Amino acid sequence: MKYLSEYRDPKLAKKVLQEIKKTVTQPCNIMEICGGQTHSLVKNGILNVLPDEITMLHGPGCPVCVTPLHLIDKAIYLSEKENVILCSFGDMLRVPGSKKSLLEAKAGGADVRILYSPLEAVTLAEKNPCKEVIFFAVGFETTAPSNALSVIHAEKLGLKNYSILTSHVLVPPAITALMEDPESRIDGFLAAGHVCSIMGYWEYFPLVEKYKIPIVVTGFEPLDILQGILITVKQLEEGRTELENQYTRMVKEEGNTSAQKIINQVFDVSDQAWRGIGTIEQSGYRLNKAYERFDADKKFSIDIEKAEENKECIAGDIMKGLKKPYQCVHFGKECTPQNPLGAPMVSSEGACAAYYNFSTMFKTIS
């Protein structure tokens, strides 16, 4: 299979690993931004074979994990309203709100449906004119074009019963927030290849210059990850801080300009709350004035009390690279995929889920 099996070649992976071991001479902390990269690191055993000098820090690149608690409560509130069909990607259903999850709301009778595309939700709205269809639009820049297209399509169809509850977050402002955190110990970043396939990597040049850190655009297969680590280590060893693109087979500097035009047509950049981290300036998308009638938050005038996050969950520290999942006293005990304290234990991109499901090395550590 082109561009897949080639990047799972164990012999080549071993060669790259050996080169990493020969190159690194000093401790370095490398953060992979994306939760998909975190899962690749853990699932493929890469963390277990890296030299001791290299510490991988797991970043906030799990969109489900950083979706604000208050917004999840809003989604649950909407799902329980009469004549509402609440649509979502499957990842969101088990994420705990302040009192329950969407899955528990569904079990209680709410019409919550798992879809694979927001365009399916538009079709659902077209077929159910007497129902209000709401799509829980969560994601990084990667999913923003499809969510924007759903709004454009709904407008063309003249639908008045379709809206989206938006929680879009952006990577570059998150890197800024991480680097300006007084506790930050990040020496370099592996940037998320799928985000850069949409947005390009031109936005990262100022970050490299300002913070004097290597940023390497990286894919998701084992060899991608190892090559990204090697490129980062070489820069650190040579005293260089540059932007490099390991994921050349998918990413161009300018990105997908057609997708960017669609995003800019529908969304404005705004401040955004990140669960476990706080509000980051200019780090999210909101529907602009031309399309705000499709904003579920405004359409339904949602006004519910904000709940505090679970103080027992250290997800924020994990997503800032300050702690590992197994350093949480509740990991694998009070917090499991069946009974999660926070989103990283149930999301398919969550660091806690990765360690719980794939890492025998840490399952029994208290």
N, C-alpha and C positions, 0 to 999 in steps of 0.2 A: 504494500500500500504506500503510494508515494507520499513523502513528507510525514509519515507516521512511524512505520517500522524502522526506517533509517535512524530515527532519533530514539530508538530503544535498543540499539546495538550494544550488548554488554561488553564486547571486546573493545570497541571504541570508547565506551564510557570508562573502562578501566584505564585506558591510555590517558584520557583527559584528567582523571582523578590522580594518576601518577604525576602528571605535569603540575597539577595544583599543589601536591605535596612537595615537589621539588622547588616550586616557586615561593611559597609562603614561608616567611621567616619571623613574622611578628604577629601579635594578636590583632584580629580585625573583626568588627561587627558589621555584618551585611544584612540589610533588611530586604526581604522580598515583599513587595507591596501587595500582590494579589493572593487571595485565599486559594485560588487554583494552583498557584505555585507552591504554597504551603503544603497542600495535599500531595503534590508531586514529590516534594522533599521527604515527607513522612512515609507515604505509601510505598515509594520505591527504595526506601532505606538509605537515602543519601545522607541524612543527618548522622547515621551510624558509622559512615565510612569517611567523612570529612576529617582532616587533621584537627588536632585539638586547638590550634591557633585560630581556627575559623568558628565563629559563633553566628548562626543564622537567627535573626530576629524576625518575628512574624508581624507584619504590618496590618493596617486597617482596611485592607482591600477585599473585605467581604461585605457586599452591599446590604445583605440581610442583617448582618451583625451590627451595623452602624445605623440602621433605621431607628429613629427615635422611639422610645417607649410610648410617648404621647401619641405618635402617629399610628402605632399598632392599636392602641386603645381606640383611636378614631375609626380605624378599619373595622374593628369588632363592633363598635357602636353602629356604624353604617350597615354592617351585615345583618344586624338584628332588627333593622327597620322594616316595616311592612312594604311589600312589593319591591324589594331590592335584591338584586343578584350581585354578590361581591365576587369578583374574579381575581385570581392571584396565581403566581408561580407557586409550585409546590413547596419550595423552601420556606415560605412565610408562614405556613399553616401551624407549625409546631412552636414557633417563636413565642415565648411567654410575654403577654401584656402584663399590666399591673394586677389583673384579677384572673384572667384566663387567656387562652390562645384562640386563634381563628378556628383551629380544629375542634376545640371544646365548644365554640359558638356553633359550629356546624353540627356537632353531636346534639346540641340543644335545639336544633331546628332551623338555624339560619341557613339561607341558600348561598353557600360558599362553594365555588367551583374552581378546580385546578385547570388552568389553561397553559398552553405552550407558546402562545403569541397574543399580544394585545389585539391583533386584527381579528382573532377568534371572538374576542369580547365585543367588537364592533358588529360582527355578524350576529351574535347573540342578541344585541340590542335591536338590530333590524328585525329579527324574528320574534321579538317579545316587546312590542310597542307599549304595552301596558305595564312594563316593568322598568325600573331604573337599574341600568347596568353600570357598575363601577369597576374599573380595573385598578388594582393596587400597583402603581407604576414605580417599582423599586429598581435601583441599579446605578452603576457608574456610567461613564460616557458611552459605554458599549451598547447598552440597551436604550439609550435616549432616542436614537433615530427611529426605532420601531414604535416606541411610545408616541413620538411626535407624529409619525405617519398614521397611527390609529386615530388621532385627533383630526388630522387633515382629512382622512377618509370619512370619518363621522360627519364632518362639516359638509363634504361633498354630497353625502347621502341625505343631508338635512335632518339628521337625528337630533332629537332634543332629550333623549333618555340615555345618553352615554356621557360618562365623565371619568376622569382619572384622579386618584389620590396619589400625589406625587412625592417621592423621596429620592431624588437624584443627587448623587454626590460626585465631586470632581477630584481627580488625583493630585494635580500640581499644588492646589492650596493645602491639601493634607500634608504633602511633603514639607511645605513651609512651616505648618503648625508643628510637625514632628521635630524639625531642626531647631525651632525656636523654643522648644520645651527645655527648661533648665536641666531636666534629668536625662536628656537625650544622650545616647552613646553610639550613635549610628555613624559608621565610617563610609558606607556606600550603599547604593540602592540597586536592586533589580526591578526595573519598571515593568508594568503589566503589558505584555505584548498585545493582548486583544484591545485594550484601551487605545494603545498607540496605533493600531490598525485603523481605527476610526479618526482619532484626533491628530495623528502624527506625533513627532517628538520635538517639534520646534519650541513648544512651551517649556521644555526642560532645560534649554541652554542657559536662561537667566538663573535658574536654580543651581546649576553646576558652578556658574561664575560667582554667585553670591555666597554660597555655603562651602565652596571648595571641596566638593565631594564627587566621586565617580557615580554616574547613573548609567546603567546598562539596560537597554530595552531587551527583554528576554522572553522566550517562549515558555512552553509548559511541559514538554516531554523531558525525560531524564537527562538526555544530552544537552538540551537547551539550558536546563538549570545548571548543569556542570560547566558548560561553556561560559554562561553568564558569570558564574562565580570565578572562573579562571580569569576572565577579562578584567573583572573588578580587582582581584588580587594582584594582577600584573600592574594595574594602575597604581594601587596603593604601595606596592614594593618599589615602583619607579618614581614615586612622588608626583604622579600625574593626577589630575582631576579633569576628566573629559566625559562627554556624552558619546557612548558607542551603541551600535545597534547589532545585537546578536541575531535578532529575529528578522533578518533581511528578506527571507522568503515570503514574509507577510506584511512587513511594515516599511512605509516610505516616510521621509521627513515631513511631507505635507499632509499625510494621512489620506482619508477618503473625503475629498472636498464636497462631493455630492451629499454625503451623510451629514457633514457639518452644516451645509446650507439648510437642510431640513431641520436640524436642531435649532439653528438660529432663527428660523422662520417661526417656530412655535414657542421656544423658551427664552427667558431672560436669566442671566446669572444673578444669584442672590445669596445671602448668608444662609447657612444650613446647620442645623443641629445634628451632631453625630452621637449616637448612643454610646455611653461610656467614655466619651472624649470631651464633649461640649460643643458649643457653637464655633464654627470656623468661618471667618469672613469670606464671602464670595466663593463659596465652595459647593454650591448646589444650583439646580435649575428649578425655575417655577414657570408656569404658563404665563405668557405675556398678555397684554391687554386685549389683543386681537382674538385670543383664544380662551380667555379666562372664564367664559361661560361653561367650559368643559372642566373646570376646577371643582372637584367634588367637595373640597373643604369650604369653598365659598358658596357653591350651589346649595348645600344643605345647612349652611350657617352653623357648623359644628362648634359647640361650646361645651366642652367637658373639662372637668378638673384635671390638672396635671398631677400625675403621681410620681413619687420619687423612685429612682432606680433601686434595685435590690442591692443593699450595701454588702451582702455576702458574696456578690459576684465581682471578680477582679478582671472582667473582660476588657475594661479600659486600659489597664496596665499591660495586658497581653497584647492588645492591638497597637499599643505605643512601643512595643518591643522592650518593655521594662521587666516583664515576667513571662515565664513559660506556663502552659496549661497545668502541668504536673506540680507547679509550685502553689497552686490553689489547694487549700486544705479540704475543699469539697469535691475536688476532681475525682470522678469515678465512684463517689460515695453518695453524698446528698445531691450531687449534680451528675446526671446521666442523660443520654438522649431520650429516655422515657420520662425523665423528671428533671428537665433542665432549669438551672437558675438563670441562665442567660442565653442569648442567641448563638454564640460561638459553639455551643455544644450540640445544636440541632441543624445548623446550616451546612449545606454540602460544601461550603467554602470556609467554614469556621475552623479555627486552629484547634479548639478543644475537641471538636468532632474528629479531626484528623488524628490527633494523638489517641483518642479513645478507641477509634475503630481500627487503626492501622499500626500503632506503635506498641508492641509487646514490651518494649524496653522501659516504658514509663507507666504502664497500667497499674502496677502494684506499688508505685512510690507514693507515699503519703505527704 
